[in-house]
Amino acid sequence: MFFEIVVPSENDAPRMASVHLDAMDPNLLMHAQFPNTESRDFLRGWLCRETLDHIRSEDKGVLVARDPDTGSILSFVKWAIHGLRQTRSDHEDEFPACCRREYLDSYAALTKEARVKVLGDKPHYHVSYLCTDPKFGGRGAASGLLRRVQTEAAAENAAVILEATMNAVTFYEKLGFKVQEKLEMTLPARGSSEPTELYEERTMVWAP
């Protein structure tokens, strides 16, 4: 399938939020953090605002794979650039009570600790999201997007780091990423509030 890889327009933000929510619907972590309709409605708006921030910021990036005939977005990737640009100070996101802050905070702390352990203060690109519309999976859009990020990072001699869900580890390995750290949390089953389920991801790195 032919697609074009471009920087999205601000008008694409709602469609990208829909792709994100559809792609991540099977993910246990998302439902632990955003356990109900109200919290996922909040997440949809937050994702739109985050996309606008990535489009406008010099220390972040975003690309989409778009069907040139229909204009439909098949997949997208978002990343932040560390140690190569003037980076704005991180600010703490405010989440309403309908979201489970304990799982948002603990995941953020766990992944940040792993990234610091693996790369320290070395310049790098951190891929935060790589999501594909489930209707268009397996057609090369995600790998095409990630290769573009690798090309941009390589031009600056920077590594690329990301957190991979377990079903995506093999996909990233095929693109040259290597597992560096194991990430584990205990989360509630979908529809529950009791943390009983082991959830795992892997910190993975590609270097030019």
Secondary structure, DSSP 8 states (H G I E B T S, - for coil): ---EEE---GGGHHHHHHHHHHHHTT-HHHHHHS-SHHHHHHHHHHHHHHHHHHHH-TTEEEEEEE-TTT--EEEEEEEEEESSS-----------TTS-HHHHHHHHHHHHHHHHHHHTT--EEEEEEEEE-GGGTTSSHHHHHHHHHHHHHHHTT-EEEEEEEGGGHHHHHHTT-EEEEEEEEEEE-TT--SEEEEEEEEEEEE--
